[in-house]
Amino acid sequence: MIYLNGKFMPIEEAYIPVLDRGFIFGDGVYEVIPVYSRKPFRLTNHLNRLQHSLDGIRLRNPLSNEEWQNLLEQVIAKNEGEDQYLYLHITRGVAKRDHAFPANVPPTVFIMSNPLLPPPAELLVSGAAAITSSDNRWIRCDVKAISLLPNVLLRQLAVDVHALETILIRDGFLTEGAASNIFVVKDNVLLAPPKSHLMLPGITYDVVLELAAANRIPHEIREISEAEIRTADEILLTSSTKEIMPITSLDNKPVGNGKPGAMFTQLHALYQQYKATDMRGHPSGTASR
């Protein structure tokens, strides 16, 4: 069961007009929210990021945070599974094809739920492969825009060689993955690229840094050079649906000793503990011990 413009319906019955600006221009934004035990994870953070994306494309938020929460809870209740992930999709609405913003047009609001599957156990044990590529996307990557063709093409480069992700480099420095955030471990220090317009501010990225601070794990937020990526002791991938994953092969060369490292093992365990605590109703604004 999905939600589309005020109505709940089976996804097979959902249609939008061909003049929807999301279809014509990719004029819209989206958000992905993991759901554990039928409770949205870090909902306030996700809704704040949604607002940032809407502000970035100058589209008024059609709902308050309270209205979003109520609507999302209804979508969760109408779908099976204790663990789900919600996909929110908002476009500027239906209007004649013209680049200029249309006046007084209601936005299109679409929400669907899919099963949230845990990362494959074998990848947590052996790690995953990644490749690198030049980051050729637009410079407002902090906006979670639905016009994702550059990300699609970059991610396909990894799929073509049976890798999990494409790690992006712009002007000699790490930005993020095609559909993830990336951390580097060097000399027992967790390195994170700083938030900027060149990367999406990941919710799991925030949790990992909060866990590092709360557990006195040495970490730095700074630009990470391509050389540091290629000589890393560990590389970690984070996203709302993949949580924390170890990257043990980069461009067909082993990362560190080619096995998941101690930093991954510690952060993965802390993340699972924190996630369980959050689902029991612990305030989710910060990660504590």
N, C-alpha and C positions, 0 to 999 in steps of 0.2 A: 504494500500500500504506500502510495506517495502522496505528496501535497502539491497542488498546482493552483495558484491564484484563487485561494479561498476554498478549495474543494479537496477532499480526500478521495482517491480512486485507485484501482489497480494500475500499475505502470503501463500495461498494454492499452489502456484507454486514454492515456495522456498524449495530447497533441498541442503544438503551438503554431501560430500563423507563420507563414514563410517570411513575412516582413518583420518578424521580431528582430530587433537590433543585435541580439546575441547571435542569431543565425547569420545576419547580413554582415555585421561588422565585428563580431566578437566583443561587443560593447557591454561588458558586464564583469562581475566578480564572483568568486566562489569561496567556500570555506569547507573544511573537512574536520569533523569532530568525532573522536573515538568515544565509544560508549562501553563501559564495563559494568556488569551486573545491573544493566538497564539504567545507569546513571552517566550522564555526559561528563567527560573528563575535562577539568579546567575550563568549564563553560565560559566563565567571565573573560578569561584570557582570549578564547576563540572569538567571542563576540566583540571584544575590543579590537582584535585584528581585523574582523569583518568591517567594523566601522572605519578603521584606517584605510582599508581598500576602497570602500565606498567614497570616503573623502578624497582619495587619490584620483578617482574618475569623476568627481563632482556629481554623485548620485545620492539623493536623499535616502536615508535609511527608512524603509517602509514600516518598520516595527520598533517598539521599544525593547530593551533587553528582557523585561518581564514577559512581553508578548512573544518574543522569540523562544524563551524558555518554555512557556506553556505550549506553544506549537510543536516544539521539538519533542517534548514529553509525549504528546499525542502520537507523533510519528513513531516514536520508540514503542509505545504501547500497542500500536496497530501492526507491528512486525514481530516475527519470531526471533528468538535468540537472546540470550543474556548479554552477549557481547556483539555490538554492531558498530558500524561507522556511518555517520550522517553526512550527506553531501548537500550543501546549500548553494543555490545558483540564482543570482539576481541579475537581470538585464534591464536596460533602459526602457524596455517595452516595445510595443508595436507601433510603427509609424512609416510613412513613405520613405523611400530610400533617399536620404539626404545626410551628409556628414554632420551638419549642424544639429545640436540637441533639439529634439522636438519639445514643444511646450505642452504642459498639462496632460502628459501621457503616463498612465499608471505603470509601474515597473512589473516585470514578470518575476514571480517568486516560485521557485521549484525546490522541493526537498525530497530526497529519497534515502532509504536505509539499505545497507548491504551487510552481510555477515562480516564480522571482524575476526579474522583468523590469526592465530599466533604465528610469529615468524617460524619457518621450518626449523625443527630441532637440529637437523644436520648442519645448517648454516651457522647456528650458534656454536656448534662444536668445532667445525672445520673452518668457518669463515667464508666470505663471499669474494668474488672477483669484481674489480672495477677497472675502467679505463679512464683516460684523461682526454679532454678536448678543449679547444679555445671557446671561451664564453662569448658567443656572438648574439646574445639576446639584447632586448632593449634595456635602457638604463633605469627603468622603474620596476625592478624585480621585487621591491618591497610591497608592491600592489599584487594581490592574489587575483590576477585577471584571468578570465576564461579564454583569452586569446593565447593559447599555449603551444602554437605550432613550433616555435623554436625549441621549447622543452621536449616536445614530442620527437623532433628530429634528432636532438642530442641523446635522448634516452634510447632511441632506436639503434644508435651506434653501439650501445652496450648490448642490446638484445641480439644484434647481428653476430656478436662474437661470444654469446652465451655468458655475458657478464651481468651483474646485478644493477650497476649504476655507472653513469658517466660523471666524473668529477671535473668541475669547470675551473678554468684558469683564465684570468683576465689581466693583461699587462704584467704577467709574471707572478701573480698572486692568486691564492685560492679564493673563490667566491662561495660556491656551494655545489651540491649535486643537481642533476637535471630535475630530480623530484625529492630532494632531501637536503639536510644540512650535514656538513662534514667537520669532524674534529680530527686533530693530529696529536699524537703523543710522541714527545721527544725528551729523552733523558728524564723520564718519570714525571714530566710536566704535561698537563692537558692544555692544548692550544686551541683556541676558538677564534675564527675570523670575526671582526667587529661587525655589528649590525650597521647596515648602510642601505642606500637605494639600490645597491647591486646584489642584494640577497634577500630572501624572504625571511622575516623574523619568526623562526620556528618555535612552536610551543614546547616541543620536546627539547629543543636547543636550550630554552630557558630552564627547564626542569633539570637538565644535566648540569648546567652551571650552578644552579641552586644546590644540588646535591653535592657538587664538588666543594662549594663554600661551606656547607653545613658539616661536611665530614673532613674538612681540612686537607683536601686533596689539592696539591699544587696545581694552579691553573693560571693561564694568562689569556687575555682577550686582546689580540693584536693581529696585524696582517701576517699572513703565513706565505712564505715564498714557495715557488715551485720546487726549488731544491730541497726545502724542508719536507714537502710532501713526499718527494721521491726517496728521501733518506729517513722517513719516519720509522719509529719503533712500532707504532700502532696507528691505524686509521679507523675511526668510528663513524658510522652513518646513523643519522637519527631522522625520524619522521613520525607523524601521528599514527600511521598504520604499521610501520616496521619497528617502532620503538627504538631500540639501540642494537645495531648490527656491527659485527667486526668485518673489516675489509682486510683480507690476508694476501691478496694478489692485486697488483696494480700494473697495468700494461704488460701482463704476462711475467712480471717479476715479483718475487715474494716481498711482502711487507714485514719487516723485522725478520723473525725466524719462520715466517709463513704460517703461524698459528695464532689464534686469538690470544691476546696478552692479558697481563694482570689488571691493567686499567679497565679494559672491557669487562672482565669478570667482576670486578668490584662495582663498577657503575651499573652493570646489568642487574646485579643482585639488589643494589640500593634502589634502582628504579622500580623493580617488582615490589619491594617492600613499601615504597612510597605510594605506588599505585593502589595497593591494597588498603593502605591507611586512608588515602583520599576517598576511596569508595565507601569507607565506613563513616564518612561524614567529617573527617578532619578538614579544617580550613585549607583550601587548595591554592592559596595565593603564593605560599612559599613552601619550599621543601625543607623539612626539619628532620632531625635524627629520630 
